[in-house]
Amino acid sequence: MPSIRPATPELQLSQASLQDALRRALRDEGGRAAVRVSPGTRPEAQRLVFALMREAVDVKGGSLVEIAPHDWLLTELPSFEAGKLQLLLEEILGKTAVHLLPLPASKHMLISILNAARLPQFLEVPAPEPISPLNLDARLDRINLAQVYRRQSIVGITDTRLPKLVFQRLGLDHTALRKHLGSIAEDRALLRHAQSSLQKRVLEALGDEGTRKSLMGGGPIAPLLLDLPPDLLPPMPAETEEDQLPAAAPALYATLALHEAISVSNLATRRQALQQQAWGIAISGLSASALSLVESDALPADWLIMDWSPALDDTQSLRVLRRLDSARVILDGCDGEAALLWGLSQGIYLYSGPWIEDVIAASRMEYCSEATRCLRSECRARGLATSPFDRLGCHKPLLLEAVLPEGHS
């Protein structure tokens, strides 16, 4: 929890400095924004959010203050940096907990803070108790990949008829990983090391026929989108051969998170080199708020994975969407028919998400002669499973392996 000290002469001086910082943010020059955050009550989330905001302050300036309990404000950043910070914080806390406040348009809000009965305080969050990294790698070795990886299907739909399987995706379940790591997951560096280690393991596992079949439930039935960090992409070739063979259709698409993809300065060049190795690039995490902060149409990727939200239907988002090639957009997170109908109205062909998995399970059961022996929830869970054990109980394993009935996939 933030540490607020009693009013001492030193603190009164600090308050004067703080008010000076807020007044500096009231300047009329544009190109800046404040970021207001509701960090929640979990200490580990508070520490992570505080670290990200403090890093932004240290590099780009501004001040970090507590307006009220669980109400934090970063007084000013360059607009681009504020937008990047907003994306990062939304991934941790959710979109409703983070607000971007362009300046000077938002200066009336800052004036109300200066005039509030409870003056803001400089924010201090105590450091967490030291977490020992000892035996972390041994603990990671004991984690079965199937415990922390989930697969999903990406289908093509041109109308409301049965979908066609186009891709499969294999991604790390971050909630499951945190559960397995316990308090270790509170340390950002150790969590990042754990994620990287497991992502490297799954990439190696896919290169072995036995473990690949275990993870994917059979042979490769569709090109795979695999969530990876940039440092696990194949290295650039030392020299470019003059007589290169035509690039094969990608069998695997490295799926980079948006905030990581935009940090790779030579991604377009890397993508061209990867094409010769039958690799492609997908970028995930393109949300309604991110559309206005990045040049989405210029992202060097084969596929753009956009998170479904009713906010996509607002005027600003639709204006940006019109610049995108809908043929390379995957609408993810579809949780109901409204997502599909909206996507179809925008010319989007590819879909994924929990509602899509329900549609797939229902379609599979419609063509399964043993369907009366199973619940749809069981069929759905077995279809998503990344271990043979979790697929036990299926009486038509070949149909399950095919994901969708023959003739519809």
C-alpha angles and dihedrals in degrees: 000000000000114000112230115188126210119263106276129159088261091051091047087056088048090052090053089052090048093052088050088054091051092048090052088058089057092069114127096233113112134217093079137098140188121225120217118194138186100205098187126223103285108110094212092053091046092053093048093047091045091051092052093047093044091051090053090050093048092051104034106021133237127114133272115222141170111232094182135337108309092002113107131177133197100201101213144349134162105280095245093051091046090053093051090049090050091055092050094048092047089057089057103036106019130253097281092059097059127064127185112212113194115214140261087011090066097048093109088065090052091048090054089053091052090051097043121121090236107054117217119258131218104259122244124176116187117239115255121255110271114273116209115233089202113129093004092129091047089052091049090051089057092055112097110222089230089063094062105025127079129187127210137183127242112204137191117232125176095172136353094292125107113309126241120228109241105159141004122215130207116197140168115256100224094190091055091046092052089050091054094046096046114184092359088073089065089071106081096205093048092047090051090050090050092050092048092048093051093044089053090049094051091049089054091045092056089057091062117075095217098049091040091057090047093053098040100035094242141346124336103287096168137011111283130234108206122191107233139160117241093252091066094057114113111270121260112263114257091234134012112240114229095218101048119170116242111276115262120232106273116261092186131036118200104223112211125191111245095243090052096043094055089053092061104092096194099039094128091054092045090052092054091051092047091055089068088058094050091255127130136188129241125179120210134194099051100156133178091261093047092056091074095044103052133042092250095180090057097051108122099233140117091222134025114204108208122195112233115238132149085238087075088075095066121109097253094050092047090051091056093042091058088065092055125088100243089203090073098044123103113196105215131187094039103175100173147000091280090070092052094047091049092048093049090051088057094049094252114154105182126070141175138167142094096303091050090053089053090051090050093050091048091049091049093049092049089064097037117101090204096049094115089066093061140056118233090240089056092050090048093049092048091050091055096043121117097198133063090231092060090051093055114120096046110126094195104045094166090057090048090049090052089055091209130037118275110271092030100063 
